[in-house]
């Protein structure tokens, strides 16, 4: 996820017995937690109107909106490819297809500058025909033919989806096919006539965070109420709910699994066998990520010792598939790859015969092929450009082809087709430049945090900026959930910010995954203050280098990054002139009572079970720590009504409390969009234009 632009998954707690009953009575804005209540929505509409009246009247706004729409709706964007059903599929949105079309072409034609696409599903047309605000949430297709797919559709972008079976050859939904009504479902094809479903089968079959904990087998033509139970977790489970999965390799080997999260990061993996469901004896912080050549690939987020063999956190290991099925309680792992202290694994993909791994070395991307060789693996590096972010695209289990991407702050995104059998790479698409990079440079520096640890960060700026603290600078970070933040090309950031003379900073603070599990774990629970210290340290390093100053520094972050912004806003109001707080967590005491907040206590700690966690958040939670008489900067607070993951309640209450204190702020709540900027391009462009108008007003005027 990209902090400030793409909003990712988030954080903690299950409310407490004694405290949870007292807290609401002390909270004068709890009525704003009624997401769609008339009183709350009237408040939203009034504050939206106040914000848009000011920002949309700014002479810059219509220009910024037009530029954003042009970039976001540009048809020369790279259509993200997916190997599927013997073709290349892509989901595409533009001004004529705001909700998008799912379409296909051949690999040969895809390589052309203007492929001939065939529309498979028109989401705009579907929504119009059915009178629903449908948002496409992906498809799960039956291996190996991949003709039948389970398509997820969301109303307005929320996480809850309706699932329908779709026939790719006929281009239509299957009459009488599999169909699940709206819910937070998890599904996996077991075979052509059976799917594994995790869902709320009867009212209350959910964890405290609103996710399923029961898996059943549903037969074709069978009513959901008649599905047969396969596995049951516990109602008290944390994380994102139990999920079935079936992984395949190019030789048509398969492994059916159930993953049961115990908290945000710890889980159990169960193997579905003819003799029932059996627990796989891998560490709690380990996940199966691929199947290649009959070898089960496991990503370790904690060290694992098996007999005389020891494997470090961050490593990839393989298990023999036949042994996993026969004796899941006695795995015999073999090392695939282990990181050095300045490395981390990012993404794993598998082709017909090989494994593909993208890695970070000092926050710079690389890609490697791992070929099964005897009982081990032969590694080779793919010849992609250095010093850029490398991303995993689609991999093809029918061949040894894989798509990978490269991107950088000043380097337009490019798509590469790799033949993992030969190691050959071919650039097949490149995004045309969206802004002028003349005179711009990217530098990597390090700041020293409060405990002496060096924190890397990137700065994109004009080569000739005066080192007098006068450069308007926008800084972002995420700092959580082991999510790495790396440089990426953004036409809107480049056009609307860098071209205007601004500098852009990406801070690789702890909590992320830039240097593996240890970098993340350094800021878990009550250790989290170090994450916030890291961010402030980068700001102070920018001041020391005279790149910018508090008068010209703005910060931006979303989701867990929105929590980061809230903490920095309350702890260091003197360091920033502008603060953009997007789809945020802000009330860390009542978080378990809001949307899916109870699923993230593995990241933030449990205020109800641990007095030390409660004490930490009482002094750190942004909502609780707004204070009278403090000269806070004027923030821009953004959320969406349809966000059923984090919820708009945090942002609403924070703004209401500021208002009661007589503090200035901008507030905007999109009524659609889920946990993101909008349900379509126009909505997202409006949010970007409002945000950039605010930033230019605060930092460039």
Secondary structure, 3 states (H helix, E strand, C coil): CCCCCCCCCCCCCCCCHHHHHHHHHHCCCHHHHCCCCHHHHHHHHHHHHHHHHHHCCCHHHHHHHHHHHHHHCCCCCCCCCEEECCEEEEEEEECCEEEEEEEEECHHHHCCCCCCCEEEEEHHHHHHHHCCCEEEEEEEECCCCCCEEEEEEEECCCCCEEEEEEECCCCEECCCCCEEEEECCEEEEEECCEEEEECCCCCCCCCCCCCCCEEEEEECCCCHHHCEEEEECCCCCCCCCCEEEEEECCCCCEEEEEEEECCCCCEEEEEEECCEEEEECCCCCEEEEEEECCEEEEEECCCEEECCEEECCCCEEEEEHHHHHHCCCCCCCEEEECCCCCEEEEEEEECCCEEEEEEEECCCEEEEEEEEECCEEEEEECCCCCCCEEEEEEECCCCCEEEEEEECCCCCCEEEEEECCCCEEEEEEECCCCCCCCCEEEEEEEEECCCCCEEEEEEEEECCCCCCCCCCEEEECCCCCCCCCCCCCCHHHHHHHHCCCCEEEEECCCCCCCCCHHHHHCCCHHHCHHHHHHHHHHHHHHHHCCCCCHHHEEEEEECHHHHHHHHHHHHCHHHCCEEEEECCCCCCCCHHHCCCHHHHHHHHCCCCCCHHHHHHHHHHCCHHHCCCCCCCCEEEEEEECCCCCCCCHHHHHHHHHHHHCCCCEEEEEECCCCCCCCCCHHHHHHHHHHHHHHHHHHHCC
